[in-house]
C-alpha cells in the first residue's frame, strides 16, 4: 500500500476498482436517476423503461422506490441480481483499478455545474445514530423502518451502483477543485447526456500517486481543524438510507468473518460521490411545511412551548418575507401564512438552533395529538398557495446556510428530516459507475 493510500485510510477513504460500461454501450440509456426520486410518479419510471427497452441499463440494477409497496418485491429483487450477474458474465464493464473519478454534472437549471469526487468510504467510520461522533455521519434522522426492505435488495447483490452524495466542508477548495483545474492532464472516462432532462455527466480518472497524495494531504489538513472529540469530516447530502443500508449489511457480513478477512472485504466500503459544500454549483434549498386541519390558535399555543417568547410581523409579499427570514442577525425566524395573510415569526431562546428544528418540535407535537397533518413542500410560492387555504397554514423556512451547516450538525446531532434538498429531482445523482461488493 502506498503512502497516499495509508494516509487516506486514516480518514476513511479508499480508492476503488470502478466499473463503467465498455465503449459501444449507450450511456444515455445506461444512466438513470436515483431510485428515491419521482416516488409519486410511476409514469416517469414507465417512460424510462420504454426509453431503455432491451439496452443495458442501471434501471435493471436498481429498485425504484415507487414500486416498494408492490405485491411481490422478491421477484424484482431476483431480477436485479440476475441482471447484475448477466452484465458481469457478458463482460460488459471496463474496470479502472485503484481509482477515484472526478465527476462534473451540468443540468438545465445549473449550466455552471457541480464537481464531485467518486471515492469509497469506510463503513467502519460511519454511524447513523443521532448521537454519533464518527467521521462519517447522517445529517437527518435515519428512519430505521426504511432499512430492512433496502437490505433485502442489497444483501445478495454482487454489485453496488451508487446515488449517494456526501458533503465535505472544504472552504479552502483544496480537495476537488485542484483536480477540476487540471482536467486536461487527466484521462476522460466518459462524457454523456442524461435522459429526462438530467443534463450532462462527465468524468475523468484520478489514479496517479501525486494526485492521490495531494488529496490525502488536503483531507488531513481539513481533519486537523476538527474537534478531536467530535470530528465530523463527511456529512450525508443525499442517499442517507442507502448508506445506512450498506452499513447494516456490512455489520451482518462482518460477524461471519475473521479479522484478517474483514479488513479488506469489499462490502466494508461504499462507493459515494464527495461534493464540497462550498461548490457554487451545488444548490441548497430549504424544504417548507404545510399543516392541514389546524387552527391558528392551536399553532400559536405550540409555538409558545418551544421558545421563551415570540413576535410577529405582517408582511405584504413573499419577497419581503424571504428577505426578513434570511436576515443574518442571530435571531431565529420563519415565515407563516394562512387565510389571513403572510407573517414573519421571530423567536427568542428557541429549543433548537435552527428554525427547522424548532418547527419540527411543533409539528411532532401536533401530529401526536392528532391536531394536524403535514406535507413537505418545495418552493415558497407553492407553500404560500397551499397554506393560504382555509384550515391550513404554511411554514416557510429560511435558506440553509452552507457556512454553518456542519456546525449545526455537530451542535444538534442531526437536522430534522426534510430540512434541505440538493437541487430538484432531475438534478439528483444518476447511476453510472459500479463496483463489486462480494468477495
C-alpha positions as CSV (number, residue, x, y, z in Angstrom):
1,X,0.0,0.0,0.0
2,X,1.3,3.4,-0.9
3,X,1.9,6.3,1.5
4,X,-1.1,8.1,0.0
5,X,-3.3,5.1,0.4
6,X,-2.1,4.7,4.1
7,X,-3.0,8.3,4.8
8,X,-6.3,8.2,3.0
9,X,-7.2,5.1,5.1
10,X,-6.8,7.1,8.3
11,X,-9.6,9.3,7.1
12,X,-11.9,6.5,6.0
13,X,-11.1,7.0,2.3
14,X,-10.1,4.3,-0.2
15,X,-9.6,4.1,-4.0
16,X,-11.8,1.6,-5.8
17,X,-11.9,-0.7,-8.8
18,X,-14.5,1.5,-10.6
19,X,-16.5,-0.1,-13.3
20,X,-18.3,1.6,-16.2
21,X,-19.8,0.1,-19.4
22,X,-17.4,-0.6,-22.3
23,X,-17.4,1.5,-25.4
24,X,-20.4,0.7,-27.5
25,X,-22.9,0.7,-24.6
26,X,-25.4,3.6,-24.9
27,X,-24.7,5.6,-21.8
28,X,-27.8,7.7,-22.3
29,X,-29.9,4.6,-21.7
30,X,-27.4,3.2,-19.1
31,X,-27.7,6.1,-16.6
32,X,-31.0,6.6,-14.7
33,X,-31.8,8.9,-11.9
34,X,-31.7,8.0,-8.1
35,X,-34.3,5.4,-7.1
36,X,-35.8,7.6,-4.4
37,X,-37.0,10.3,-6.9
38,X,-40.4,10.6,-8.6
39,X,-41.9,8.3,-6.0
40,X,-45.4,9.6,-6.7
41,X,-45.0,9.5,-10.5
42,X,-45.0,5.9,-11.7
43,X,-45.3,7.3,-15.2
44,X,-41.8,8.7,-15.0
45,X,-40.4,5.3,-14.4
46,X,-42.7,3.8,-17.1
47,X,-41.2,6.3,-19.6
48,X,-37.7,5.4,-18.5
49,X,-38.5,1.7,-19.0
50,X,-39.8,2.4,-22.5
51,X,-36.7,4.5,-23.4
52,X,-34.3,1.9,-22.2
53,X,-36.0,-1.1,-23.9
54,X,-33.6,-4.1,-24.1
55,X,-30.5,-2.0,-23.8
56,X,-28.1,-2.5,-20.9
57,X,-29.2,0.0,-18.1
58,X,-28.8,0.7,-14.5
59,X,-32.6,0.7,-14.5
60,X,-32.3,-3.1,-14.4
61,X,-29.9,-2.9,-11.4
62,X,-32.0,-0.7,-9.0
63,X,-35.3,-0.9,-7.3
64,X,-37.3,2.4,-8.0
65,X,-38.9,3.2,-4.7
66,X,-42.2,4.0,-6.4
67,X,-42.6,0.2,-6.5
68,X,-41.6,-0.6,-2.9
69,X,-45.2,-1.4,-1.9
70,X,-45.8,-3.8,-4.9
71,X,-47.2,-7.2,-4.1
72,X,-44.2,-9.5,-4.9
73,X,-41.0,-7.4,-4.3
74,X,-38.8,-10.5,-4.3
75,X,-39.5,-11.0,-8.0
76,X,-38.0,-7.6,-8.8
77,X,-35.1,-8.2,-6.4
78,X,-34.3,-11.6,-8.1
79,X,-34.4,-9.8,-11.5
80,X,-32.0,-7.2,-10.3
81,X,-29.5,-9.8,-9.1
82,X,-29.9,-11.8,-12.3
83,X,-29.2,-8.6,-14.3
84,X,-26.1,-7.8,-12.3
85,X,-24.7,-11.4,-12.8
86,X,-25.6,-11.3,-16.5
87,X,-23.8,-8.0,-17.1
88,X,-20.7,-9.4,-15.3
89,X,-20.7,-12.6,-17.2
90,X,-21.1,-10.8,-20.5
91,X,-18.0,-8.7,-19.7
92,X,-20.0,-5.5,-20.0
93,X,-17.6,-3.4,-17.9
94,X,-14.3,-1.7,-18.2
95,X,-12.6,-1.7,-14.8
96,X,-10.4,1.2,-13.6
97,X,-8.4,-0.2,-10.7
98,X,-7.4,1.7,-7.6
99,X,-9.0,4.9,-8.9
100,X,-11.1,7.9,-7.9
101,X,-13.3,9.6,-10.6
102,X,-13.5,13.4,-10.9
103,X,-17.1,14.0,-11.9
104,X,-18.8,17.1,-13.4
105,X,-22.5,17.4,-13.7
106,X,-24.5,20.1,-15.5
107,X,-28.3,20.4,-15.6
108,X,-30.8,22.6,-17.3
109,X,-31.1,24.5,-14.0
110,X,-27.4,24.8,-13.5
111,X,-25.2,25.4,-16.5
112,X,-22.2,26.1,-14.3
113,X,-22.5,22.6,-13.0
114,X,-21.1,21.0,-9.9
115,X,-17.9,18.9,-9.3
116,X,-17.6,15.7,-7.3
117,X,-15.0,13.1,-6.5
118,X,-16.1,9.4,-6.6
119,X,-14.5,7.5,-3.7
120,X,-15.2,4.7,-1.4
121,X,-15.9,5.5,2.3
122,X,-15.0,3.0,5.1
123,X,-18.3,2.0,6.7
124,X,-16.3,1.3,9.9
125,X,-16.1,5.1,10.3
126,X,-19.8,5.6,9.9
127,X,-22.6,5.5,12.4
128,X,-26.1,6.8,11.6
129,X,-27.2,7.0,15.2
130,X,-28.2,10.6,16.2
131,X,-25.5,10.9,18.9
132,X,-22.7,9.6,16.6
133,X,-19.3,11.2,16.9
134,X,-17.8,9.3,13.9
135,X,-16.0,10.8,10.9
136,X,-19.0,10.0,8.6
137,X,-22.5,10.9,9.8
138,X,-26.1,11.3,8.8
139,X,-27.4,14.8,8.6
140,X,-31.0,13.9,9.1
141,X,-32.7,11.4,11.4
142,X,-32.5,7.9,10.0
143,X,-35.8,6.1,9.9
144,X,-34.9,2.6,11.0
145,X,-38.0,1.0,9.4
146,X,-36.7,2.1,6.0
147,X,-33.6,-0.1,6.2
148,X,-35.0,-3.7,6.2
149,X,-36.6,-3.5,2.8
150,X,-33.5,-2.0,1.3
151,X,-31.3,-4.7,2.9
152,X,-33.3,-7.3,1.0
153,X,-32.3,-5.6,-2.2
154,X,-28.6,-5.2,-1.3
155,X,-27.7,-8.3,0.7
156,X,-27.2,-10.7,-2.2
157,X,-26.3,-8.2,-4.9
158,X,-22.9,-8.7,-6.5
159,X,-22.6,-5.0,-7.4
160,X,-23.4,-1.6,-6.0
161,X,-24.3,1.3,-8.2
162,X,-24.4,4.5,-6.1
163,X,-26.5,7.6,-5.9
164,X,-25.1,8.7,-2.6
165,X,-23.7,12.2,-2.3
166,X,-21.6,13.1,0.7
167,X,-20.5,16.6,1.7
168,X,-17.1,17.9,2.8
169,X,-16.6,21.3,4.5
170,X,-13.8,22.5,2.3
171,X,-13.9,26.3,2.4
172,X,-10.3,26.4,1.0
173,X,-11.4,24.3,-2.0
174,X,-8.4,22.1,-1.6
175,X,-9.6,18.6,-2.3
176,X,-11.7,18.6,-5.5
177,X,-11.1,21.9,-7.1
178,X,-7.3,21.4,-7.8
179,X,-8.3,18.4,-9.9
180,X,-11.0,20.3,-11.7
181,X,-8.3,22.8,-12.7
182,X,-6.2,20.1,-14.4
183,X,-8.7,18.0,-16.4
184,X,-6.6,18.4,-19.5
185,X,-4.0,16.2,-17.7
186,X,-6.5,13.5,-16.7
187,X,-7.9,10.6,-18.7
188,X,-11.5,11.1,-19.8
189,X,-13.7,8.1,-18.6
190,X,-17.0,9.2,-20.2
191,X,-19.0,12.2,-21.4
192,X,-22.7,11.7,-21.9
193,X,-26.1,13.5,-21.9
194,X,-28.6,12.2,-19.4
195,X,-32.2,11.1,-20.0
196,X,-35.3,13.0,-18.8
197,X,-33.7,16.5,-18.7
198,X,-30.9,15.3,-16.5
199,X,-28.3,17.4,-18.2
200,X,-24.8,16.1,-18.9
201,X,-22.4,13.9,-16.9
202,X,-18.6,13.8,-17.5
203,X,-15.8,12.0,-15.5
204,X,-12.1,11.7,-15.5
205,X,-9.9,9.0,-14.0
206,X,-7.8,10.0,-11.0
207,X,-5.2,7.3,-10.3
208,X,-1.8,9.0,-10.2
209,X,0.2,8.8,-7.0
210,X,0.8,12.5,-7.0
211,X,-2.9,13.3,-7.2
212,X,-3.7,10.7,-4.5
213,X,-1.1,12.2,-2.2
214,X,-2.5,15.7,-2.8
215,X,-6.0,14.6,-1.9
216,X,-4.7,12.8,1.2
217,X,-2.8,15.9,2.3
218,X,-5.8,18.1,1.8
219,X,-8.1,15.8,3.7
220,X,-5.6,15.6,6.5
221,X,-5.4,19.4,6.8
222,X,-9.2,19.5,7.0
223,X,-9.2,16.9,9.7
224,X,-6.6,18.7,11.8
225,X,-9.0,21.7,12.2
226,X,-11.8,19.5,13.7
227,X,-12.6,19.0,17.3
228,X,-10.9,15.7,18.2
229,X,-13.9,14.9,20.5
230,X,-16.4,15.4,17.7
231,X,-14.6,15.2,14.3
232,X,-17.3,15.5,11.6
233,X,-15.4,15.1,8.3
234,X,-18.1,13.7,6.0
235,X,-21.8,14.7,6.2
236,X,-24.6,13.0,4.2
237,X,-26.1,15.0,1.4
238,X,-28.3,12.6,-0.5
239,X,-28.8,8.8,0.0
240,X,-28.7,8.6,3.8
241,X,-30.8,5.5,3.9
242,X,-28.8,3.8,1.2
243,X,-25.6,4.3,3.2
244,X,-27.4,3.2,6.3
245,X,-28.4,0.0,4.5
246,X,-24.8,-0.6,3.3
247,X,-23.7,-0.2,6.9
248,X,-26.3,-2.6,8.2
249,X,-25.4,-5.2,5.5
250,X,-21.7,-4.8,6.3
251,X,-22.3,-5.4,10.0
252,X,-24.1,-8.7,9.2
253,X,-21.3,-9.8,6.9
254,X,-18.6,-8.7,9.4
255,X,-19.9,-11.2,12.0
256,X,-19.1,-14.1,9.7
257,X,-15.5,-13.1,9.0
258,X,-12.2,-13.3,10.8
259,X,-10.4,-10.0,11.4
260,X,-8.0,-10.7,8.5
261,X,-10.9,-11.4,6.2
262,X,-13.0,-8.3,7.1
263,X,-10.1,-5.8,6.9
264,X,-10.2,-5.7,3.1
265,X,-13.6,-7.2,2.4
266,X,-15.2,-5.1,-0.4
267,X,-18.6,-4.7,1.4
268,X,-16.7,-2.8,4.2
269,X,-16.7,0.2,1.8
270,X,-19.4,2.1,-0.1
271,X,-19.0,4.0,-3.3
272,X,-20.1,7.6,-2.9
273,X,-19.6,11.0,-4.6
274,X,-18.0,13.6,-2.4
275,X,-19.0,17.2,-3.0
276,X,-17.7,20.3,-1.5
277,X,-20.5,22.2,0.3
278,X,-18.9,25.4,-1.0
279,X,-19.1,24.5,-4.6
280,X,-21.0,27.4,-6.2
281,X,-22.9,24.9,-8.5
282,X,-24.3,23.0,-5.5
283,X,-27.8,24.3,-4.8
284,X,-29.1,24.0,-1.2
285,X,-32.9,24.6,-1.0
286,X,-35.0,24.6,2.2
287,X,-38.0,22.2,2.2
288,X,-41.0,24.0,3.6
289,X,-44.0,22.6,5.5
290,X,-47.8,22.9,5.2
291,X,-50.1,22.0,8.1
292,X,-53.6,20.8,7.3
293,X,-56.6,20.9,9.5
294,X,-55.0,23.1,12.1
295,X,-56.4,26.2,13.9
296,X,-54.2,29.3,14.2
297,X,-54.6,29.4,17.9
298,X,-53.5,25.8,18.2
299,X,-50.4,26.5,16.3
300,X,-49.6,29.6,18.5
301,X,-50.1,27.6,21.7
302,X,-47.5,25.1,20.4
303,X,-45.0,27.8,19.4
304,X,-45.1,29.1,23.0
305,X,-43.8,25.7,24.2
306,X,-40.7,25.8,22.1
307,X,-39.3,29.3,22.8
308,X,-39.3,31.8,25.7
309,X,-41.2,34.4,23.6
310,X,-42.0,35.3,20.0
311,X,-43.0,38.4,17.9
312,X,-44.8,38.5,14.6
313,X,-44.7,41.0,11.8
314,X,-47.2,41.2,9.0
315,X,-45.6,41.4,5.5
316,X,-47.1,42.3,2.1
317,X,-45.5,39.7,-0.1
318,X,-43.1,36.7,-0.3
319,X,-40.2,38.9,-1.4
320,X,-40.4,40.9,1.9
321,X,-40.9,37.7,3.9
322,X,-37.9,36.0,2.2
323,X,-35.7,39.0,3.0
324,X,-36.7,39.1,6.6
325,X,-36.4,35.4,7.5
326,X,-32.9,35.4,5.9
327,X,-31.6,38.5,7.8
328,X,-28.3,37.4,9.5
329,X,-28.6,39.0,12.9
330,X,-28.7,35.9,15.2
331,X,-32.5,35.9,15.5
332,X,-34.3,32.7,14.6
333,X,-37.2,33.5,12.1
334,X,-39.6,31.7,9.8
335,X,-42.4,32.7,7.5
336,X,-46.0,31.9,8.2
337,X,-49.1,32.1,6.0
338,X,-52.8,31.2,6.4
339,X,-56.0,32.6,5.1
340,X,-55.3,35.9,6.9
341,X,-52.1,36.6,5.0
342,X,-48.3,36.4,5.5
343,X,-46.3,36.9,8.7
344,X,-42.8,36.6,9.9
345,X,-42.2,35.0,13.4
346,X,-39.1,36.0,15.4
347,X,-38.3,33.6,18.3
348,X,-36.3,34.2,21.4
349,X,-34.4,31.4,23.2
350,X,-35.9,28.6,20.9
351,X,-35.3,25.0,21.8
352,X,-33.4,24.2,18.6
353,X,-30.5,26.0,16.9
354,X,-32.3,26.4,13.5
355,X,-35.9,27.2,12.6
356,X,-36.5,23.8,11.0
357,X,-35.6,22.1,14.3
358,X,-37.9,24.3,16.3
359,X,-40.8,23.9,13.9
360,X,-40.3,20.1,13.9
361,X,-40.9,20.1,17.6
362,X,-44.2,21.9,17.0
363,X,-45.2,19.6,14.1
364,X,-44.3,16.4,16.1
365,X,-46.5,17.6,19.0
366,X,-49.4,18.4,16.7
367,X,-49.2,15.1,14.9
368,X,-49.0,13.2,18.2
369,X,-52.2,15.0,19.4
370,X,-53.8,14.4,16.0
371,X,-54.5,18.1,15.7
372,X,-52.9,18.4,12.2
373,X,-51.4,16.6,9.3
374,X,-48.3,17.8,7.4
375,X,-46.7,17.7,4.0
376,X,-43.2,18.8,2.9
377,X,-43.2,21.2,0.0
378,X,-40.5,22.6,-2.4
379,X,-40.9,26.3,-3.2
380,X,-42.1,29.3,-1.3
381,X,-44.9,30.2,-3.7
382,X,-46.4,26.7,-3.6
383,X,-46.2,26.6,0.2
384,X,-47.9,30.0,0.4
385,X,-50.7,28.9,-2.0
386,X,-51.5,25.8,0.0
387,X,-51.0,27.5,3.3
388,X,-53.5,30.2,2.5
389,X,-56.4,27.9,2.1
390,X,-58.9,27.7,5.0
391,X,-57.8,25.3,7.7
392,X,-54.2,25.3,6.6
393,X,-51.0,27.1,7.4
394,X,-47.8,27.3,5.6
395,X,-44.4,27.4,7.3
396,X,-41.6,28.9,5.2
397,X,-38.1,28.1,6.3
398,X,-35.0,30.4,5.8
399,X,-32.3,29.4,3.4
400,X,-29.9,26.6,4.5
401,X,-26.5,28.2,5.3
402,X,-23.6,26.4,3.8
403,X,-21.3,28.3,6.2
404,X,-22.9,26.9,9.4
405,X,-24.2,23.6,8.0
406,X,-21.5,21.4,9.6
407,X,-21.6,23.4,12.9
408,X,-25.4,22.8,13.1
409,X,-24.9,19.0,12.6
410,X,-22.3,19.0,15.4
411,X,-24.5,21.1,17.7
412,X,-27.9,19.4,17.1
413,X,-26.5,15.9,16.2
414,X,-28.8,15.8,13.1
415,X,-31.2,18.0,11.3
416,X,-34.9,17.3,11.2
417,X,-36.0,15.2,8.3
418,X,-36.6,17.0,5.1
419,X,-34.7,20.2,6.1
420,X,-32.9,20.7,2.8
421,X,-32.7,19.4,-0.7
422,X,-29.7,19.5,-3.0
423,X,-31.5,20.6,-6.2
424,X,-34.6,19.5,-7.9
425,X,-35.4,15.8,-8.7
426,X,-33.8,15.8,-12.1
427,X,-30.6,17.2,-10.6
428,X,-30.1,14.2,-8.2
429,X,-27.3,11.8,-8.9
430,X,-27.7,9.5,-11.9
431,X,-26.4,5.9,-11.6
432,X,-23.3,5.4,-13.8
433,X,-20.4,3.7,-12.0
434,X,-20.5,0.2,-10.4
435,X,-18.3,-1.7,-8.0
436,X,-18.2,-5.3,-6.9
437,X,-19.2,-5.8,-3.2
438,X,-19.0,-9.6,-2.9
439,X,-15.7,-11.2,-2.1
